[in-house]
């Protein structure tokens, strides 16, 4: 039996509160099997929190949003191409969504002391969903 793996990205509406880092949640098999798929671009599926009745009223900080995704075998969205950026931007603007959480994260933890990542506010941003580093933020 062949198993096909698909990347699954999530767009969650953020809360305005800041939170401290929390432990990463473990995947929940039943939630992974029953997760919703609201859109597809290439081999990637997307979950839109504003569409899903179970998530429409949730307001999360970044860590809680990441854990919501992890419990469902998903990750926050990583905008890695112009096509994907346009796709996500269209989904957000057509639904009047003011903001979302992405998997973007600043490398500000042990292991991020490399000279090429300094200063971190400019050179230390990466997509935690894929591990790919973003271009410097001053470009």
FISERO-59454 format. One line per 5 residues: their letters; for each residue x, y, z of N, C-alpha, C. Coordinates in steps of 0.2 Angstrom, whole numbers. Each point is the difference from the previous one (the first is absolute). Example, Ala and Ser with C-alpha at 12.3 -4.5 7.8 and 13.67 -1.06 7.14 Angstrom:
<nodes>
AS = 66:-28:39:-4:6:0:4:6:0  -2:5:-4:4:6:1:-4:5:3
</nodes>
This chain:
<nodes>
XXXXX = 4:-6:0:-4:6:0:4:6:0  -1:5:-4:4:6:-1:-3:5:4  4:4:4:-2:5:4:3:7:-3  -5:4:-1:2:7:-3:0:5:6  6:4:1:1:5:5:-2:7:-4
XXXXX = -3:4:4:-1:7:-3:2:5:6  3:5:-3:1:5:5:-7:3:2  -1:3:6:-6:2:2:2:7:4  -3:5:-2:2:6:3:-7:3:3  1:4:5:-5:3:4:0:8:0
XXXXX = -6:3:0:0:7:1:-5:1:6  3:2:5:-4:2:6:0:7:2  -5:2:2:-1:7:2:4:1:7  4:5:1:4:1:6:-4:4:5  2:-1:6:-2:4:6:5:6:0
XXXXX = -2:5:4:4:6:1:5:-1:6  -1:-5:4:4:-1:6:6:-3:-2  6:1:4:6:-3:-1:1:-5:5  3:-6:-2:0:-5:5:8:-3:0  1:-3:5:7:-3:1:0:-7:-4
XXXXX = 6:-2:-2:0:-7:-3:-3:-5:4  -4:-5:-3:-3:-5:3:3:-7:-3  0:-5:3:2:-7:-3:-4:-1:-6  3:-3:-5:-3:-2:-6:-5:-6:1  -6:0:-3:-5:-5:1:2:-6:-4
XXXXX = -2:-6:2:1:-6:-4:-6:-1:-5  1:-3:-6:-6:-1:-4:-5:-5:3  -6:2:-2:-5:-5:3:-3:-3:-6  1:-7:0:-2:-4:-6:-7:2:-3  -5:0:5:-7:1:-2:-1:7:-3
XXXXX = 3:5:2:0:7:-2:3:0:-7  6:-4:-1:3:0:-6:-4:-3:-6  -4:-5:2:-4:-3:-5:-6:4:-2  -2:4:5:-7:3:-1:1:8:-2  6:2:-1:1:7:-2:-3:2:-6
XXXXX = -2:6:0:-3:3:-6:5:3:-5  -2:-1:-7:4:3:-5:-4:5:-4  2:7:1:-5:5:-3:3:2:-7  6:-1:-2:2:2:-6:7:-4:-2  1:0:-6:6:-3:-2:4:4:-6
XXXXX = 7:0:1:4:3:-5:5:-5:-1  1:-3:-6:4:-5:-2:-1:-6:5  5:-3:3:0:-6:5:-2:2:7  -1:7:1:-1:3:7:-7:1:1  -2:-2:6:-7:2:2:0:5:5
XXXXX = -5:4:1:0:5:5:-7:0:4  1:1:6:-5:1:5:-1:7:2  -6:3:-1:-2:7:2:-4:0:6  3:2:5:-4:0:7:-6:4:-1  -1:5:-4:-6:4:0:-6:-4:-4
XXXXX = 2:-5:-3:-5:-4:-4:-2:-6:5  4:-3:4:-1:-6:4:-4:2:6  -6:-3:1:-5:2:6:4:-1:6  4:-5:1:3:-1:6:6:4:2  2:5:-5:5:4:1:-1:7:-1
XXXXX = -6:2:-2:-2:7:-2:1:5:5  -1:-2:6:0:5:6:6:-1:4  5:-4:-2:6:-1:3:5:6:-1  3:3:6:5:5:-1:6:-3:4  5:-1:-4:6:-3:2:7:5:0
XXXXX = 4:-1:5:7:2:-1:4:-4:-5  6:1:-2:3:-4:-5:1:-7:2  3:-1:6:1:-6:3:-6:-5:0  -6:3:2:-6:-4:1:-3:-1:-7  1:4:-5:-2:-1:-7:5:-6:-3
XXXXX = 6:0:1:5:-5:-2:-3:-7:3  -1:0:6:-3:-6:4:-6:-2:-3  -5:4:-2:-6:-2:-3:1:-4:-6  5:3:-4:2:-3:-6:3:-7:1  5:0:5:4:-6:1:-5:-6:2
XXXXX = -5:2:4:-4:-5:2:-4:-4:-5  -1:4:-6:-3:-2:-6:5:-2:-6  6:-1:2:5:-2:-5:1:5:-5  -1:6:2:1:6:-5:5:5:3  2:5:-4:4:5:2:-3:7:-2
XXXXX = 2:5:3:-2:7:-2:3:1:-7  -3:5:-4:2:1:-7:7:3:-1  4:-3:-4:6:3:-2:-1:3:-8  1:6:-1:-1:3:-6:6:0:-4  2:-5:-4:6:-2:-3:0:2:-7
XXXXX = -5:2:-3:0:2:-7:-5:6:-1  1:3:-6:-4:6:-2:-7:-3:-1  -1:-6:-3:-6:-3:-1:-4:-1:6  4:-3:5:-3:-2:7:-2:6:3  4:5:0:-1:7:3:-7:3:-3
XXXXX = 0:0:-6:-6:3:-3:-7:-4:1  1:-7:1:-5:-4:1:-3:1:7  5:0:5:-2:2:7:-3:7:1  3:4:-3:-2:7:0:-7:1:-2  -2:-3:-6:-6:0:-3:-5:-3:5
XXXXX = 1:-6:3:-4:-3:5:-2:5:6  6:3:2:-1:5:6:-4:6:-2  1:3:-5:-3:6:-2:-7:-1:-2  -2:-6:-4:-7:-1:-2:-4:-2:6  3:-1:6:-4:-2:6:0:5:5
XXXXX = 3:6:-2:1:6:5:4:-2:6  5:-4:0:3:-3:6:6:5:1  0:3:6:5:6:1:7:-3:1  1:-6:2:7:-2:2:0:-8:1  6:-3:-1:0:-7:1:7:-2:3
XXXXX = 1:-6:3:6:-2:2:3:-4:-6  7:1:-1:4:-4:-4:5:-4:4  4:-4:-4:5:-4:4:6:4:0  0:6:-2:6:5:1:2:0:7  7:0:1:3:0:7:7:3:0
XXXXX = 1:4:5:7:3:0:4:-5:4  6:-2:-3:5:-4:3:3:3:6  -3:-1:6:2:4:6:1:-5:6  3:-6:-1:0:-5:5:7:-4:-1  2:-4:4:7:-3:0:1:-4:-7
XXXXX = 5:2:-3:2:-3:-7:-1:6:-5  -2:6:2:-1:5:-5:6:5:1  5:-2:2:6:5:1:4:1:-6  -2:-3:-5:5:0:-6:0:7:-3  6:2:-2:1:7:-3:-4:2:-5
XXXXX = -2:-5:-5:-4:2:-6:-8:1:2  -1:-1:7:-7:1:2:-1:7:4  6:3:0:0:6:4:0:6:-4  -4:6:1:-4:0:6:-7:-4:-1  -2:-4:5:-6:-4:-1:-6:3:-2
XXXXX = -1:7:1:-6:3:-2:0:1:-7  6:0:-4:0:0:-7:2:-6:-3  4:-4:2:3:-6:-3:-3:-7:3  -3:0:6:-2:-6:4:-7:-2:-1  -4:2:-5:-6:-2:-1:-1:-7:-4
XXXXX = -4:-4:2:-1:-7:-4:-7:-2:0  -2:-4:-4:-6:-4:0:1:-6:4  -4:0:6:1:-6:5:-3:-6:-3  -5:1:-5:-3:-6:-3:4:-3:-5  5:3:-3:4:-3:-5:8:0:2
XXXXX = 1:5:5:7:1:1:4:4:-4  -3:3:-6:3:4:-4:1:7:2  6:3:-1:1:7:3:-3:5:-5  -3:6:2:-3:5:-4:6:5:-2  -1:3:-5:4:6:-2:1:5:5
XXXX = 6:3:1:0:5:5:-5:5:0  -3:2:6:-6:4:0:2:8:-2  6:2:-1:1:7:-2:0:0:-8  -1:-5:-3:-1:1:-8:-6:2:-2
</nodes>
